[in-house]
Amino acid sequence: MRKWMKKMGDVQGRGWPSRAFIAIGAGIALLGASTGTAWAMGAPATSTNTADVLAPNTITVEGVATLPIPDPVTDITYAMTISDSSVAAEMKDVAMLKQHVQSILKHDGIANGNIQFTTPSFSEGNSGTQMNLQLNVIVPSAGQVSNVIASLGSYSPSFLQNNFMSDQVVPLNPDALWPKLYQAALDNAHAQAVTLANEAGVQLESVNAISTVTSSGGVQPLTGPYPTSPSVPGLQLVYNNGNQAGEVMAELYVTYSISSSNA
């Protein structure tokens, strides 16, 4: 699961091209994504591509903060289809596959607890019912990754079809990162809101709302590599090392009340 995303700001406050909006009076349209700081006042023109309408007399800013991934591990995903003469034969194939994978990965230093098979699902294929299976291998050290991929790829029995492998660097405990990143993202949002309020000639008041969900829909919460790992809304991976993630980002949408500076 390799992706690419533009590198973003950090906890120490490097420049972050944010999206910020001011709503006064009748309301303000939430415009499309833009680089740099954008703000507007009054009702949108009819030609505006409106995504949402913010509450009047508010400022909403996007606060972000990032950290390099601490305790990184590599999660290798291996999806495959198992096709045999019957479902019973396919179940035997799965048992043999699990035993083989545990055996070969033991030589690569991977413990059984880091080898996870999903519950098989079934689909109809050209020769009857096929079994779909996914294997996840958590590799603690980056130096082990190439050996694990080679070991998995070297096993190609006749019943194994449509196999696809990918890998992704993830933090071992993303929930432990949340408090620091959350506060840093709040600080980033507040600094932007103060600047915007000063530019608009209004007074910044209290926080109305804090959200990790964008108006156009939220991203998947970041989850650690194990099935028991908690999901953390508001955290995302940042892909700044080629096509692999190198940082974790917190993203918050913070809405402040504003009032006239003469009030």
Helices and strands as residue ranges (DSSP letters): E 20-23, E 28-30, E 52-54, E 58-68, E 72-82, H 87-106, G 112-114, E 115-117, E 121-125, E 128-139, G 142-144, H 145-153, E 160-171, G 174-177, H 178-200, E 202-211, E 222-223, E 231-232, E 235-238, E 247-260
